[in-house]
Amino acid sequence: MNLTQQEWTEQFEEDTNAVLLDVRTEQEWEEGIIPNALMIDFNKGQEFIDAVDQLDKSKNYYVYCRSGVRSAKACDIMNELGFDTTYNLLGGFMQWEGDVAYPED
């Protein structure tokens, strides 16, 4: 499901079963992340699918990328793998106005 930044943020903040998933590349990740995000690079193809398939399917996943395109595709793949609840951030990290963290080396 596609959500605006406001909908996505409000829902995430009230969701006690939420996981934040960043599907950008490592280089993009180093430019800043939404705090507490888990990174699985969508561009890794089968490696991405294998990694995502290991996640707890009972959780609610809030997925984002740079612009919202890869994360929408990631949500589709996750739904095909049996995930019930995935939320795509429309506009992605480029339009993110919330807190930003920087991963440690």
Contacts in CASP RR format, 6 or more apart in sequence:
PFRMAT RR
TARGET T0000
AUTHOR 0000-0000-0000
METHOD contacts of the structure
MODEL  1
MNLTQQEWTEQFEEDTNAVLLDVRTEQEWEEGIIPNALMIDFNKGQEFID
AVDQLDKSKNYYVYCRSGVRSAKACDIMNELGFDTTYNLLGGFMQWEGDV
AYPED
1 75 0 8 1.000
1 86 0 8 1.000
1 87 0 8 1.000
1 88 0 8 1.000
2 72 0 8 1.000
2 87 0 8 1.000
2 88 0 8 1.000
2 90 0 8 1.000
3 11 0 8 1.000
3 87 0 8 1.000
3 88 0 8 1.000
3 89 0 8 1.000
3 90 0 8 1.000
4 90 0 8 1.000
5 89 0 8 1.000
5 90 0 8 1.000
5 91 0 8 1.000
5 92 0 8 1.000
5 95 0 8 1.000
5 96 0 8 1.000
5 97 0 8 1.000
8 62 0 8 1.000
8 87 0 8 1.000
8 89 0 8 1.000
8 90 0 8 1.000
9 98 0 8 1.000
11 62 0 8 1.000
11 87 0 8 1.000
12 18 0 8 1.000
12 20 0 8 1.000
12 62 0 8 1.000
12 87 0 8 1.000
15 60 0 8 1.000
15 62 0 8 1.000
17 58 0 8 1.000
17 59 0 8 1.000
17 60 0 8 1.000
18 59 0 8 1.000
18 60 0 8 1.000
18 61 0 8 1.000
18 62 0 8 1.000
19 38 0 8 1.000
19 55 0 8 1.000
19 56 0 8 1.000
19 59 0 8 1.000
19 60 0 8 1.000
19 61 0 8 1.000
19 62 0 8 1.000
20 34 0 8 1.000
20 36 0 8 1.000
20 37 0 8 1.000
20 38 0 8 1.000
20 62 0 8 1.000
20 64 0 8 1.000
21 37 0 8 1.000
21 38 0 8 1.000
21 39 0 8 1.000
21 40 0 8 1.000
21 61 0 8 1.000
21 62 0 8 1.000
21 63 0 8 1.000
21 64 0 8 1.000
21 74 0 8 1.000
22 29 0 8 1.000
22 33 0 8 1.000
22 34 0 8 1.000
22 37 0 8 1.000
22 38 0 8 1.000
22 39 0 8 1.000
22 40 0 8 1.000
22 64 0 8 1.000
22 65 0 8 1.000
22 93 0 8 1.000
23 39 0 8 1.000
23 40 0 8 1.000
23 41 0 8 1.000
23 42 0 8 1.000
23 48 0 8 1.000
23 63 0 8 1.000
23 64 0 8 1.000
23 65 0 8 1.000
23 70 0 8 1.000
23 71 0 8 1.000
23 74 0 8 1.000
24 39 0 8 1.000
24 41 0 8 1.000
24 42 0 8 1.000
24 64 0 8 1.000
24 65 0 8 1.000
24 66 0 8 1.000
24 70 0 8 1.000
24 93 0 8 1.000
25 41 0 8 1.000
25 43 0 8 1.000
26 39 0 8 1.000
26 41 0 8 1.000
28 65 0 8 1.000
28 66 0 8 1.000
28 93 0 8 1.000
29 39 0 8 1.000
29 103 0 8 1.000
30 102 0 8 1.000
30 103 0 8 1.000
32 93 0 8 1.000
32 100 0 8 1.000
32 101 0 8 1.000
32 102 0 8 1.000
32 103 0 8 1.000
33 39 0 8 1.000
33 93 0 8 1.000
33 100 0 8 1.000
33 101 0 8 1.000
33 102 0 8 1.000
33 103 0 8 1.000
34 64 0 8 1.000
34 93 0 8 1.000
34 96 0 8 1.000
34 98 0 8 1.000
34 99 0 8 1.000
34 100 0 8 1.000
34 101 0 8 1.000
35 99 0 8 1.000
35 100 0 8 1.000
35 101 0 8 1.000
36 101 0 8 1.000
37 64 0 8 1.000
40 48 0 8 1.000
40 51 0 8 1.000
40 52 0 8 1.000
41 47 0 8 1.000
41 48 0 8 1.000
42 48 0 8 1.000
42 65 0 8 1.000
42 70 0 8 1.000
42 71 0 8 1.000
42 73 0 8 1.000
42 74 0 8 1.000
43 70 0 8 1.000
44 51 0 8 1.000
48 74 0 8 1.000
48 77 0 8 1.000
49 77 0 8 1.000
49 81 0 8 1.000
52 74 0 8 1.000
52 77 0 8 1.000
52 78 0 8 1.000
52 81 0 8 1.000
53 81 0 8 1.000
55 61 0 8 1.000
55 83 0 8 1.000
57 81 0 8 1.000
57 82 0 8 1.000
57 83 0 8 1.000
57 84 0 8 1.000
58 84 0 8 1.000
59 85 0 8 1.000
60 85 0 8 1.000
60 86 0 8 1.000
60 87 0 8 1.000
61 75 0 8 1.000
61 78 0 8 1.000
61 83 0 8 1.000
61 85 0 8 1.000
61 86 0 8 1.000
61 87 0 8 1.000
62 87 0 8 1.000
62 89 0 8 1.000
63 71 0 8 1.000
63 74 0 8 1.000
63 75 0 8 1.000
63 78 0 8 1.000
63 86 0 8 1.000
63 87 0 8 1.000
63 88 0 8 1.000
63 89 0 8 1.000
64 71 0 8 1.000
64 88 0 8 1.000
64 89 0 8 1.000
64 92 0 8 1.000
64 93 0 8 1.000
64 96 0 8 1.000
65 71 0 8 1.000
65 74 0 8 1.000
65 92 0 8 1.000
65 93 0 8 1.000
66 92 0 8 1.000
66 93 0 8 1.000
66 94 0 8 1.000
67 91 0 8 1.000
67 92 0 8 1.000
67 93 0 8 1.000
67 94 0 8 1.000
68 88 0 8 1.000
68 89 0 8 1.000
68 90 0 8 1.000
68 91 0 8 1.000
68 92 0 8 1.000
71 88 0 8 1.000
71 89 0 8 1.000
71 92 0 8 1.000
72 88 0 8 1.000
74 86 0 8 1.000
74 88 0 8 1.000
75 86 0 8 1.000
75 87 0 8 1.000
75 88 0 8 1.000
78 86 0 8 1.000
79 86 0 8 1.000
89 96 0 8 1.000
END
